[in-house]
Amino acid sequence: MFKIIIIWFWRRKISISLLASGIILVGLWSWAYLETSQKYPQSYKSSVNEAVEDSNQSYRNLFVLQKLISDANRVLSSHQNRVRSVKNNLLSPSTRTNIASKDSSGSAIVVKEASAQTLSLVARRKKAPVVGESLFFEEERLRILENQQRVKNSAMEDIQMIDEEARTLTSEERQTQYEHELQRMGVPVIAGIGPDTGKAPKERLVHLDLKGAPAKITFLKQLLTMLKTLGATGLLIEYEDMFPFEGPLANLSAANAYKKEELKDFLETCALHGFTIMPLVQTFGHLEYALKLQEFAGMREIPESPQSICPSRKQSMDFLEELLRQVIEFHLQFVNESTTTLKMTHIHIGCDEVYRIAECSLCRVKLKDQIFLDHVMAMAHFIRSHWQQLNVLIWDDMLRPMSLTKLQTSLIGTYVQPMIWVYTTDIYASISPTLWERYAQVFSTVWAASAFKGAWGESLMIPPLQRHLENNIRWLAVMNKEGGRFAKGFQGLVLTGWQRYDHFAILCELLPAAIPSLITTLSTVSKGYFSTNPKDNDLLKVLQCYFHPDSRRSGHPWIELHNNSHHSQLFSSCSYLGSQFYQFSLRLYDKLAEIQMYLHHVQDRSAWMSAYNLRHNFSSILIVKAKTEQTQLFLRELITLSKEAEQLLYHIYDKYTIGEFVEQHIYPTILALQTNLANATALSQARHWPRRPLPIAQAIYDLQMLADTPKTIIAGVIL
């Protein structure tokens, strides 16, 4: 019986194969039909991109199905061709003879003549309906194509309706929709800034503040590529003591200053990106790096402060002219070389925050404003007389209190261009409309300066991204509004990133920790507004994300700045230049906050480890041990974080900057934990304690209190 069943299946194997293939293909066709015949959403809330994406997905399914159908047709045709070939061979006279061949050992291999029974089996087989099957598959393929075309037409109709609806919206309605999306993202909403009104500044420079924390050239060269992608046109470079001075100024350079070969490599890379270079050399205030040294101390305005230079001494003018000459000529050599395209059309001479002026014996006979204007014009005249192609810029803050008459009489508008700097979120609080009008009557053109770091706290670890973004967007609005006052408008906007508030200050946010703030503000400034569309925002060009940053997929905005002023999930999840240190900084920030809270509860608010307990060595040992059991764990975690900081910063900064960062941000907490352990150890040594009342501390007696003889107090006076 079993043999008969096998023979029956063997006789009908082709038919069974065709039937199984047909069932599989019908199942595949049904699956594809159900997938693609679902009703296409007609809601106007669906975006254009969703409709196109759904259509593309359906066509990908169709492609897979067509491939399966094609493969099935090819297999069936090939299989039936082999069947016909076997039948023809078996029926031909040549196959009825015995065929023999010999292997390598000489033994014969015999193929016996086909038996009559085999011939009759082949003859009885049904011919495979190749044409019929192919026609069936072709009809199904055409039916699927027609269905897909109907879906596509429906999607295109929805797209056209959405486009028509968008075109019918007024400018005010589009702006309202745009502002609503900004609010969902936590991006500041500024009136007058949007896709229809945004205008990018002509020049968009990024400030590199290198004083005291010089990033390695390899890192800066990587940064240039990112800045170019996001629309930067140049750099404002402030070297201070990181410039390789020579000759009489050689001692100005720090021990870890850049070498000339390093700066040459960096400037040549800037030239390859087509950047404009603007060196910043302080020539009045913020000269601490020079005047702190004994050999230059005689040029101070007042002996006890190296902040500002005395402009009335010839020695001071000679020093400043040599300072400018070395920096300018070093950069111009790359401009004059025919092999590069480095552009340098401006030089910034600082002159901001001159706190000590007109105080020395030579200067106090003059008015402060006049001393300032005379010195600025003397510096500008020196530069223009030696390098006529250069325009001179200064910070504007010292000009703000001056009257219109004084500014016009001095003719300062023909010597310099002011760079107006405000880093807060209210530009007009610092630069009133009256001051804008005054500047417009003196200067034909001006620059603006915003900030991406180093402006909201002198010791921050991570810049507040939302505040910096708002500062830059508000500057865009102010430039659009006030630019028409000036004959030549605004020349551009500089995004400043201060590394220290002055030469003696500790580090602000390190550059890699400020990359999210930098790329967000720069991409916004380069477009003239913040684009809410992830496909249109250049910010995402420099991020490598493991997810698709699209709110339509997750239901959440692709960037959110609500919850924390310096944190966004986008920058915590994606990779980019400096991302590892930024994400490390977030973890370090949270860990330090956790430990500070722990120490506050264990020490400041504790009833067993307070300063009183320590002074009298009077506490409960068991409670002290219980309260300090986490101290060792926190210590180990901070030591591990210190080593991780070293590893992450090794390729960005030298050991001095790394050491300063750890000493500034991590070591104080390590020291506090060690002190907490020492206090716990001291309190745990006692085994016997005195009877109450405890002795009064001598510090209380030092306040002239609690003497043995009662005192009479009249009108607050002890008698």
C-alpha positions as CSV (number, residue, x, y, z in Angstrom):
1,M,0.0,0.0,0.0
2,F,2.8,2.4,0.9
3,K,4.5,1.7,-2.4
4,I,1.3,2.4,-4.3
5,I,1.0,5.8,-2.5
6,I,4.6,6.7,-3.4
7,I,4.0,5.8,-7.0
8,W,0.8,7.9,-7.1
9,F,2.6,10.9,-5.7
10,W,5.5,10.3,-8.1
11,R,3.2,10.3,-11.1
12,R,1.5,13.5,-10.1
13,K,4.5,15.4,-8.7
14,I,4.4,18.2,-11.3
15,S,0.7,18.8,-10.8
16,I,1.2,18.8,-7.0
17,S,4.1,21.3,-7.3
18,L,2.0,23.6,-9.5
19,L,-0.9,23.4,-7.1
20,A,1.3,24.2,-4.1
21,S,2.9,27.1,-5.9
22,G,-0.4,28.5,-6.9
23,I,-1.7,28.3,-3.4
24,I,1.4,30.2,-2.1
25,L,1.1,32.9,-4.8
26,V,-2.6,33.4,-4.2
27,G,-1.8,33.8,-0.5
28,L,0.9,36.4,-1.3
29,W,-1.4,38.2,-3.7
30,S,-4.2,38.3,-1.0
31,W,-1.7,39.7,1.6
32,A,-0.5,42.4,-0.8
33,Y,-4.1,43.2,-1.9
34,L,-5.2,43.6,1.8
35,E,-2.1,45.7,2.6
36,T,-2.6,48.1,-0.3
37,S,-6.4,48.3,-0.5
38,Q,-6.8,49.9,2.9
39,K,-8.6,53.2,2.8
40,Y,-6.1,56.0,2.4
41,P,-6.5,58.6,5.2
42,Q,-8.2,61.8,4.0
43,S,-7.5,63.9,7.1
44,Y,-5.9,67.2,6.3
45,K,-3.9,66.7,9.4
46,S,-1.8,64.1,7.6
47,S,1.3,65.8,6.1
48,V,2.6,65.6,2.6
49,N,5.5,63.6,3.6
50,E,3.4,60.9,5.3
51,A,1.3,60.4,2.1
52,V,4.4,60.1,-0.1
53,E,6.0,57.7,2.4
54,D,2.9,55.4,2.5
55,S,2.8,55.3,-1.2
56,N,6.5,54.5,-1.4
57,Q,6.0,51.7,1.1
58,S,3.2,50.2,-0.9
59,Y,5.4,50.2,-4.0
60,R,8.1,48.5,-2.1
61,N,5.6,45.7,-1.2
62,L,4.6,45.5,-4.8
63,F,8.2,45.2,-5.9
64,V,8.6,42.2,-3.6
65,L,5.5,40.6,-4.8
66,Q,6.4,41.1,-8.5
67,K,9.8,39.6,-7.8
68,L,8.2,36.5,-6.2
69,I,5.8,36.1,-9.2
70,S,8.7,36.5,-11.7
71,D,10.7,33.9,-9.8
72,A,7.8,31.5,-9.7
73,N,7.2,31.8,-13.4
74,R,10.8,31.2,-14.1
75,V,10.9,28.1,-11.9
76,L,7.8,26.6,-13.4
77,S,9.0,27.2,-16.9
78,S,12.4,25.7,-16.2
79,H,10.9,22.7,-14.5
80,Q,8.5,21.9,-17.4
81,N,11.3,22.4,-19.9
82,R,13.3,19.7,-18.1
83,V,10.3,17.4,-18.1
84,R,9.9,17.8,-21.8
85,S,13.6,17.2,-22.3
86,V,13.5,14.0,-20.3
87,K,10.5,12.7,-22.2
88,N,12.1,13.4,-25.6
89,N,15.4,11.8,-24.5
90,L,13.6,8.7,-23.3
91,L,11.5,8.3,-26.5
92,S,14.5,8.8,-28.9
93,P,16.3,5.7,-30.3
94,S,19.7,6.8,-29.0
95,T,18.6,6.5,-25.4
96,R,17.5,3.0,-25.8
97,T,21.0,1.6,-26.1
98,N,23.3,0.9,-23.3
99,I,25.8,3.6,-22.5
100,A,28.9,2.7,-20.7
101,S,31.9,4.7,-19.4
102,K,34.9,3.9,-17.2
103,D,36.1,5.6,-14.1
104,S,39.7,6.1,-13.1
105,S,40.0,2.5,-11.8
106,G,38.7,1.1,-15.0
107,S,35.3,-0.2,-13.7
108,A,32.3,0.1,-16.0
109,I,29.3,2.3,-15.2
110,V,26.2,1.1,-17.1
111,V,23.0,3.0,-17.8
112,K,20.3,0.5,-18.6
113,E,17.8,0.9,-21.4
114,A,14.7,2.6,-20.3
115,S,12.0,0.2,-19.5
116,A,8.6,0.1,-21.3
117,Q,7.0,0.9,-17.9
118,T,8.9,4.1,-17.5
119,L,8.0,5.2,-21.0
120,S,4.3,4.6,-20.4
121,L,4.5,6.6,-17.1
122,V,6.0,9.6,-18.9
123,A,3.5,9.3,-21.8
124,R,0.5,9.3,-19.3
125,R,1.7,12.5,-17.6
126,K,-0.4,15.6,-18.2
127,K,1.2,18.5,-20.0
128,A,1.8,21.5,-17.6
129,P,-0.3,24.5,-18.4
130,V,2.7,27.0,-18.6
131,V,0.8,29.4,-20.8
132,G,-2.2,29.3,-18.5
133,E,-0.2,29.8,-15.3
134,S,1.8,32.7,-16.8
135,L,-1.4,34.3,-18.0
136,F,-2.9,33.9,-14.5
137,F,0.1,35.6,-12.8
138,E,0.2,38.4,-15.4
139,E,-3.5,39.2,-14.8
140,E,-2.9,39.3,-11.1
141,R,0.1,41.5,-11.5
142,L,-1.8,44.0,-13.7
143,R,-4.7,44.0,-11.1
144,I,-2.3,44.9,-8.3
145,L,-0.7,47.6,-10.5
146,E,-4.1,49.1,-11.2
147,N,-4.9,49.1,-7.5
148,Q,-1.6,50.7,-6.6
149,Q,-2.1,53.4,-9.2
150,R,-5.5,54.2,-7.6
151,V,-3.9,54.5,-4.2
152,K,-1.2,56.7,-5.7
153,N,-3.7,59.0,-7.4
154,S,-5.7,59.2,-4.2
155,A,-2.5,60.2,-2.2
156,M,-1.6,62.8,-4.8
157,E,-5.1,64.3,-4.6
158,D,-4.6,64.6,-0.9
159,I,-1.2,66.2,-1.4
160,Q,-2.6,68.7,-3.8
161,M,-5.4,69.6,-1.5
162,I,-3.0,70.1,1.4
163,D,-0.8,72.3,-0.8
164,E,-3.9,74.3,-1.9
165,E,-4.9,74.7,1.7
166,A,-1.4,75.9,2.6
167,R,-1.5,78.4,-0.2
168,T,-4.8,79.8,0.9
169,L,-3.5,80.5,4.4
170,T,-2.5,84.0,5.0
171,S,0.9,85.0,6.2
172,E,-0.5,85.6,9.7
173,E,-2.0,82.1,9.8
174,R,1.2,80.4,8.7
175,Q,3.1,82.4,11.3
176,T,0.6,81.3,13.9
177,Q,1.0,77.6,13.0
178,Y,4.8,78.1,13.0
179,E,4.8,79.7,16.5
180,H,2.5,76.9,17.8
181,E,5.1,74.3,16.7
182,L,7.9,76.3,18.3
183,Q,6.0,76.3,21.6
184,R,5.7,72.5,21.4
185,M,9.4,72.2,21.1
186,G,10.3,74.7,23.8
187,V,12.0,77.0,21.2
188,P,11.6,80.7,22.0
189,V,8.9,82.4,20.0
190,I,10.0,85.9,18.8
191,A,7.5,88.1,17.0
192,G,8.5,88.8,13.4
193,I,10.8,85.8,13.0
194,G,9.5,82.9,10.9
195,P,9.8,81.2,7.5
196,D,8.3,84.2,5.7
197,T,10.2,86.9,7.4
198,G,13.5,85.3,8.5
199,K,16.7,86.8,7.0
200,A,20.2,85.5,7.6
201,P,23.0,88.0,8.3
202,K,25.4,88.5,5.5
203,E,28.4,87.4,7.6
204,R,28.1,84.8,10.3
205,L,31.3,84.5,12.4
206,V,32.0,82.1,15.3
207,H,34.2,83.3,18.1
208,L,37.1,81.1,19.2
209,D,38.3,82.3,22.7
210,L,41.6,80.4,23.1
211,K,42.9,82.2,26.2
212,G,43.9,79.7,28.9
213,A,42.3,76.7,27.4
214,P,43.7,76.1,23.9
215,A,42.0,73.3,22.1
216,K,44.2,71.0,20.0
217,I,44.5,71.9,16.3
218,T,43.2,68.5,15.3
219,F,39.9,69.2,17.2
220,L,39.6,72.7,15.8
221,K,40.1,71.5,12.2
222,Q,37.3,69.0,12.7
223,L,35.2,71.8,14.1
224,L,35.7,73.9,10.9
225,T,34.0,71.2,8.8
226,M,31.0,71.3,11.1
227,L,30.8,75.1,11.1
228,K,31.0,75.2,7.3
229,T,28.1,72.8,7.0
230,L,26.0,74.9,9.3
231,G,26.6,78.1,7.3
232,A,29.4,79.9,9.1
233,T,31.4,82.3,6.9
234,G,34.3,83.0,9.2
235,L,36.0,83.1,12.6
236,L,36.7,85.8,15.2
237,I,39.9,84.4,16.9
238,E,41.1,85.7,20.2
239,Y,44.5,84.3,21.1
240,E,45.6,86.4,24.1
241,D,48.7,84.6,25.6
242,M,48.2,81.5,23.3
243,F,49.8,83.4,20.3
244,P,53.5,82.6,19.6
245,F,54.9,86.1,20.1
246,E,58.5,86.7,19.5
247,G,61.2,89.3,20.0
248,P,60.4,91.8,22.8
249,L,57.0,90.2,23.3
250,A,58.2,86.6,23.6
251,N,57.4,86.4,27.3
252,L,53.7,87.2,26.6
253,S,53.2,83.7,25.3
254,A,52.1,81.0,27.7
255,A,54.2,77.9,28.2
256,N,51.5,75.9,26.4
257,A,50.9,78.5,23.6
258,Y,50.4,77.4,20.0
259,K,53.5,76.9,17.8
260,K,53.6,78.8,14.5
261,E,53.5,75.6,12.5
262,E,50.3,74.6,14.3
263,L,48.6,77.9,13.5
264,K,49.8,77.7,10.0
265,D,48.2,74.3,9.6
266,F,44.9,75.6,11.1
267,L,44.8,78.8,9.0
268,E,45.5,76.8,5.8
269,T,42.5,74.6,6.7
270,C,40.4,77.8,7.2
271,A,41.4,78.9,3.8
272,L,40.3,75.5,2.3
273,H,36.9,76.1,3.7
274,G,36.8,79.7,2.4
275,F,36.5,81.3,5.8
276,T,37.1,84.9,6.6
277,I,39.5,85.4,9.6
278,M,39.2,88.3,12.0
279,P,41.9,88.4,14.8
280,L,40.9,90.0,18.1
281,V,43.7,91.8,19.9
282,Q,42.8,93.8,23.1
283,T,44.4,97.2,23.1
284,F,43.0,99.0,26.1
285,G,41.2,96.9,28.7
286,H,41.6,93.1,29.4
287,L,45.3,93.3,29.1
288,E,45.9,91.3,32.3
289,Y,47.9,88.6,30.4
290,A,50.6,91.2,29.6
291,L,50.4,93.8,32.5
292,K,50.5,91.0,35.1
293,L,54.2,90.5,34.2
294,Q,56.8,92.5,36.0
295,E,58.5,93.7,32.8
296,F,55.3,95.3,31.6
297,A,53.8,96.4,34.9
298,G,55.0,100.0,34.4
299,M,52.3,100.5,31.7
300,R,49.4,99.9,34.1
301,E,46.8,102.6,34.6
302,I,47.0,102.0,38.3
303,P,49.8,100.0,40.0
304,E,47.5,97.5,41.8
305,S,45.5,96.5,38.7
306,P,46.8,95.0,35.5
307,Q,43.3,95.3,33.9
308,S,43.9,98.3,31.6
309,I,46.8,100.1,30.1
310,C,47.8,103.7,30.4
311,P,47.3,105.3,27.0
312,S,49.3,108.4,27.8
313,R,52.7,106.7,28.0
314,K,54.9,106.3,24.9
315,Q,56.0,102.9,26.1
316,S,52.3,101.8,26.0
317,M,51.8,102.9,22.4
318,D,55.0,101.2,21.3
319,F,54.0,98.0,23.0
320,L,50.5,98.0,21.5
321,E,51.8,98.7,18.0
322,E,54.3,95.8,18.2
323,L,51.5,93.6,19.5
324,L,49.3,94.4,16.5
325,R,52.1,94.2,14.0
326,Q,53.0,90.6,15.0
327,V,49.5,89.3,14.9
328,I,48.4,91.1,11.7
329,E,51.5,90.2,9.7
330,F,51.3,86.6,10.7
331,H,47.8,86.3,9.3
332,L,48.3,88.4,6.2
333,Q,51.1,86.1,5.0
334,F,48.4,83.5,4.3
335,V,46.2,86.0,2.6
336,N,48.9,87.1,0.2
337,E,49.9,83.6,-0.8
338,S,48.4,82.7,-4.1
339,T,47.9,79.0,-3.1
340,T,45.3,79.9,-0.4
341,T,42.0,81.7,-0.4
342,L,42.1,82.9,3.2
343,K,40.3,86.2,3.6
344,M,41.1,88.9,6.2
345,T,39.4,92.2,5.8
346,H,38.9,93.3,9.5
347,I,40.9,93.5,12.7
348,H,39.2,93.7,16.1
349,I,41.0,95.8,18.7
350,G,38.7,95.1,21.6
351,C,38.5,98.2,23.9
352,D,35.6,96.8,26.0
353,E,35.1,97.1,29.8
354,V,37.9,99.5,30.4
355,Y,37.2,99.8,34.1
356,R,40.2,101.9,35.2
357,I,40.6,105.0,33.0
358,A,41.8,108.5,33.6
359,E,43.2,107.6,37.1
360,C,47.0,107.9,36.7
361,S,48.8,111.2,37.0
362,L,49.1,111.6,33.2
363,C,45.5,110.7,32.4
364,R,43.5,112.4,35.1
365,V,43.9,115.8,33.6
366,K,41.7,114.7,30.7
367,L,38.0,113.6,30.5
368,K,37.5,109.8,30.4
369,D,35.4,109.9,27.2
370,Q,38.0,112.0,25.4
371,I,40.9,109.7,26.5
372,F,39.0,106.7,25.2
373,L,38.1,108.2,21.9
374,D,41.6,109.5,21.3
375,H,43.2,106.2,22.1
376,V,40.8,104.2,19.8
377,M,41.4,106.6,16.9
378,A,45.2,106.4,17.5
379,M,45.1,102.6,17.2
380,A,42.8,102.7,14.2
381,H,45.1,105.3,12.5
382,F,48.1,103.1,13.1
383,I,46.4,100.1,11.5
384,R,44.9,102.0,8.5
385,S,48.3,103.7,7.7
386,H,50.1,100.3,7.6
387,W,47.4,98.0,6.3
388,Q,44.9,100.0,4.3
389,Q,42.9,97.0,3.3
390,L,41.8,96.3,6.9
391,N,38.8,97.8,8.6
392,V,38.9,98.3,12.4
393,L,36.3,97.0,14.8
394,I,35.8,97.7,18.5
395,W,33.3,96.6,21.2
396,D,30.6,99.2,21.6
397,D,29.9,99.3,25.4
398,M,32.2,102.2,26.2
399,L,30.4,104.3,23.5
400,R,26.9,103.8,25.0
401,P,27.0,106.6,27.6
402,M,28.5,109.1,25.2
403,S,26.5,111.9,23.7
404,L,25.7,112.3,20.0
405,T,27.7,115.5,19.8
406,K,30.8,114.0,21.4
407,L,30.7,111.0,19.0
408,Q,30.1,113.1,15.9
409,T,32.8,115.7,16.9
410,S,35.4,113.0,17.4
411,L,34.8,111.6,13.9
412,I,35.1,108.1,15.3
413,G,32.6,106.9,12.7
414,T,35.3,107.3,10.0
415,Y,37.8,105.2,11.9
416,V,36.0,102.2,13.3
417,Q,32.9,100.0,13.1
418,P,31.3,99.1,16.4
419,M,30.4,95.6,17.3
420,I,27.3,95.8,19.5
421,W,27.2,93.0,22.0
422,V,24.3,91.9,24.1
423,Y,24.1,88.3,25.5
424,T,20.8,88.5,27.4
425,T,17.3,87.8,26.1
426,D,16.3,91.5,26.0
427,I,18.4,93.4,23.5
428,Y,16.5,96.6,23.9
429,A,17.2,96.7,27.7
430,S,20.8,97.3,26.8
431,I,20.5,99.1,23.5
432,S,17.5,101.4,23.5
433,P,15.9,102.7,20.4
434,T,17.4,106.1,21.2
435,L,20.9,104.6,21.2
436,W,20.2,102.8,17.9
437,E,19.3,106.2,16.4
438,R,22.4,107.8,17.9
439,Y,24.6,105.0,16.4
440,A,23.0,105.4,13.0
441,Q,23.9,109.1,12.9
442,V,27.6,108.3,13.7
443,F,28.3,105.0,11.9
444,S,27.3,103.9,8.4
445,T,27.4,100.2,9.4
446,V,27.6,98.1,12.5
447,W,28.1,94.5,13.6
448,A,26.2,92.5,16.2
449,A,27.4,89.9,18.7
450,S,25.4,87.2,20.4
451,A,26.7,84.3,22.5
452,F,26.5,80.5,22.4
453,K,28.5,80.0,25.7
454,G,30.3,81.9,28.4
455,A,27.5,84.4,29.1
456,W,25.2,83.1,31.7
457,G,27.6,82.2,34.5
458,E,31.3,82.4,35.0
459,S,31.7,78.8,36.2
460,L,29.0,76.9,34.4
461,M,29.7,73.4,33.1
462,I,27.0,73.3,30.4
463,P,25.6,76.3,28.6
464,P,21.8,77.0,28.9
465,L,20.9,76.2,25.3
466,Q,17.4,77.7,25.4
467,R,18.7,81.1,26.6
468,H,21.4,81.2,24.1
469,L,19.0,80.3,21.3
470,E,16.6,83.0,22.4
471,N,19.4,85.5,22.5
472,N,20.4,84.7,18.9
473,I,16.8,84.7,17.6
474,R,16.1,88.1,19.3
475,W,19.2,89.4,17.6
476,L,17.8,88.3,14.2
477,A,14.6,90.3,15.0
478,V,16.6,93.4,16.1
479,M,18.8,93.3,13.0
480,N,15.8,93.0,10.7
481,K,14.2,96.0,12.5
482,E,17.1,98.3,13.1
483,G,19.3,97.5,10.0
484,G,17.4,100.0,7.9
485,R,18.7,102.9,10.1
486,F,22.2,102.4,8.8
487,A,23.4,103.4,5.4
488,K,25.1,100.1,4.8
489,G,23.0,98.0,7.3
490,F,24.5,95.3,9.5
491,Q,27.7,93.7,8.3
492,G,27.1,90.5,10.2
493,L,26.6,88.6,13.4
494,V,29.3,87.1,15.6
495,L,28.4,84.2,17.9
496,T,30.8,84.6,20.8
497,G,31.9,81.7,23.0
498,W,33.8,83.0,26.0
499,Q,36.2,80.7,27.8
500,R,36.9,82.9,30.8
501,Y,35.3,86.2,31.9
502,D,38.8,87.6,32.1
503,H,42.4,86.3,32.4
504,F,42.2,85.7,36.2
505,A,38.8,83.9,36.1
506,I,38.3,80.2,36.1
507,L,37.0,78.2,33.1
508,C,33.5,78.7,31.7
509,E,31.9,75.9,29.7
510,L,34.5,74.0,27.7
511,L,34.0,74.1,23.9
512,P,33.0,70.4,23.4
513,A,30.3,70.8,26.1
514,A,28.9,73.8,24.2
515,I,28.7,72.1,20.8
516,P,24.9,71.5,21.0
517,S,24.4,75.2,21.8
518,L,26.8,76.2,19.0
519,I,25.3,74.1,16.3
520,T,21.7,75.0,17.3
521,T,22.3,78.7,17.3
522,L,24.5,78.7,14.2
523,S,22.0,76.7,12.1
524,T,19.3,79.1,13.2
525,V,21.3,82.2,12.4
526,S,22.4,80.9,9.1
527,K,18.7,80.3,8.0
528,G,17.3,83.5,9.6
529,Y,14.9,81.5,11.8
530,F,14.5,78.2,13.5
531,S,13.2,75.6,11.1
532,T,10.6,73.3,12.7
533,N,10.9,70.8,9.9
534,P,13.6,68.2,10.6
535,K,14.3,67.7,6.9
536,D,14.9,71.4,6.4
537,N,16.9,72.1,9.5
538,D,20.7,72.0,8.8
539,L,21.2,71.1,12.5
540,L,20.5,67.5,11.6
541,K,23.2,67.4,8.9
542,V,25.9,67.2,11.6
543,L,24.1,64.7,13.9
544,Q,24.3,60.9,13.5
545,C,21.2,59.6,15.1
546,Y,20.1,56.0,15.7
547,F,16.5,57.1,15.3
548,H,14.5,59.2,12.9
549,P,14.1,62.6,14.5
550,D,10.5,63.1,13.2
551,S,7.6,64.0,15.5
552,R,5.1,62.2,13.3
553,R,6.7,58.9,14.1
554,S,6.9,59.2,17.9
555,G,4.3,61.8,18.6
556,H,6.8,64.0,20.3
557,P,8.8,67.0,18.8
558,W,12.1,66.1,17.4
559,I,13.8,68.6,19.6
560,E,12.6,69.5,23.1
561,L,14.0,72.3,25.2
562,H,11.3,72.5,27.9
563,N,12.4,70.4,30.9
564,N,16.0,71.5,31.4
565,S,17.6,74.7,30.2
566,H,20.8,72.9,29.1
567,H,19.5,69.4,28.1
568,S,17.8,68.0,25.1
569,Q,17.2,64.3,24.4
570,L,18.3,64.9,20.8
571,F,21.9,65.8,21.8
572,S,22.0,63.0,24.4
573,S,21.1,60.3,21.9
574,C,22.9,61.3,18.7
575,S,26.6,61.4,17.9
576,Y,28.5,64.4,16.8
577,L,31.8,66.2,17.4
578,G,32.2,66.5,21.2
579,S,29.1,64.4,21.9
580,Q,30.8,62.0,24.3
581,F,32.1,64.8,26.5
582,Y,28.7,66.6,26.4
583,Q,26.9,63.5,27.5
584,F,29.6,62.9,30.2
585,S,29.0,66.5,31.4
586,L,25.3,65.7,31.8
587,R,26.1,62.7,33.9
588,L,28.7,64.5,36.0
589,Y,26.3,67.4,36.5
590,D,23.6,65.0,37.8
591,K,26.0,63.1,40.0
592,L,27.4,66.3,41.6
593,A,23.9,67.5,42.3
594,E,23.1,64.2,43.9
595,I,26.2,64.3,46.1
596,Q,25.6,67.9,47.1
597,M,22.1,67.0,48.2
598,Y,23.5,64.0,50.1
599,L,26.0,66.2,51.9
600,H,23.4,68.8,52.7
601,H,21.2,66.2,54.5
602,V,24.1,64.4,56.2
603,Q,25.9,67.5,57.5
604,D,24.0,70.8,57.2
605,R,20.6,69.4,58.2
606,S,21.8,66.5,60.4
607,A,21.3,66.3,64.1
608,W,24.2,64.0,64.6
609,M,27.0,65.4,62.3
610,S,26.5,69.2,62.6
611,A,29.2,71.6,63.5
612,Y,28.0,71.5,67.1
613,N,28.4,67.7,67.2
614,L,31.9,68.0,65.8
615,R,33.0,70.8,68.2
616,H,31.9,68.8,71.2
617,N,32.6,65.3,69.8
618,F,29.2,64.3,71.0
619,S,27.1,62.1,68.7
620,S,25.6,58.6,68.2
621,I,28.1,56.3,66.6
622,L,25.6,54.0,65.0
623,I,23.6,56.8,63.4
624,V,26.8,58.4,62.2
625,K,27.9,55.2,60.5
626,A,24.4,54.8,59.0
627,K,24.4,58.3,57.6
628,T,27.9,58.0,56.0
629,E,27.7,54.6,54.5
630,Q,27.3,56.0,51.0
631,T,30.3,58.4,51.2
632,Q,32.8,55.8,50.1
633,L,30.6,54.8,47.2
634,F,30.3,58.4,46.1
635,L,34.1,58.9,46.4
636,R,34.8,55.9,44.1
637,E,32.3,57.2,41.6
638,L,33.9,60.6,41.5
639,I,37.4,59.2,41.1
640,T,36.1,57.1,38.2
641,L,34.5,60.2,36.6
642,S,37.8,62.1,37.0
643,K,39.6,59.4,35.0
644,E,36.8,59.3,32.4
645,A,37.1,63.1,32.0
646,E,40.8,62.7,31.3
647,Q,40.2,60.1,28.7
648,L,37.5,62.1,26.9
649,L,39.5,65.4,27.0
650,Y,42.9,63.9,26.1
651,H,42.4,64.4,22.3
652,I,40.9,67.8,22.8
653,Y,43.0,69.7,25.4
654,D,46.4,69.5,27.0
655,K,47.0,68.2,30.5
656,Y,46.8,71.7,32.0
657,T,43.2,72.3,30.9
658,I,42.2,68.8,31.9
659,G,43.7,69.3,35.3
660,E,42.0,72.6,35.7
661,F,38.6,71.2,34.8
662,V,38.9,68.3,37.2
663,E,40.2,70.6,40.0
664,Q,37.4,73.1,39.3
665,H,34.4,70.8,39.0
666,I,35.2,67.5,40.6
667,Y,37.9,67.9,43.2
668,P,35.9,70.2,45.6
669,T,33.2,67.6,46.0
670,I,35.9,64.8,46.5
671,L,37.4,67.0,49.2
672,A,33.9,67.5,50.8
673,L,33.4,63.7,50.8
674,Q,36.8,63.1,52.4
675,T,36.0,65.7,55.0
676,N,32.7,64.0,55.7
677,L,34.5,60.7,56.2
678,A,37.1,62.3,58.5
679,N,34.3,63.9,60.6
680,A,32.5,60.5,60.9
681,T,35.8,58.8,61.9
682,A,36.4,61.5,64.6
683,L,32.9,61.2,66.0
684,S,33.2,57.4,66.1
685,Q,36.3,57.3,68.3
686,A,34.6,58.2,71.5
687,R,33.4,55.5,73.9
688,H,32.4,57.7,76.8
689,W,30.6,61.0,76.8
690,P,30.2,63.8,79.4
691,R,27.1,64.6,81.4
692,R,25.0,67.4,80.2
693,P,25.1,70.4,80.0
694,L,27.9,70.4,77.6
695,P,30.6,73.1,77.9
696,I,30.0,76.4,76.2
697,A,32.3,77.0,73.2
698,Q,34.9,79.6,73.6
699,A,33.6,81.2,70.4
700,I,30.4,82.1,72.2
701,Y,32.4,83.9,75.0
702,D,34.3,85.7,72.3
703,L,31.0,87.4,71.4
704,Q,31.0,88.9,74.9
705,M,28.1,86.7,75.9
706,L,27.1,84.5,78.8
707,A,29.6,86.0,81.4
708,D,29.2,84.9,85.0
709,T,28.1,88.5,86.1
710,P,24.8,89.5,84.6
711,K,25.0,92.5,82.3
712,T,22.6,95.4,81.9
713,I,21.8,96.3,78.3
714,I,20.6,99.8,77.6
715,A,19.9,100.9,74.0
716,G,22.0,98.0,72.7
717,V,25.0,98.9,74.8
718,I,26.4,96.4,77.4
719,L,27.1,98.1,80.7
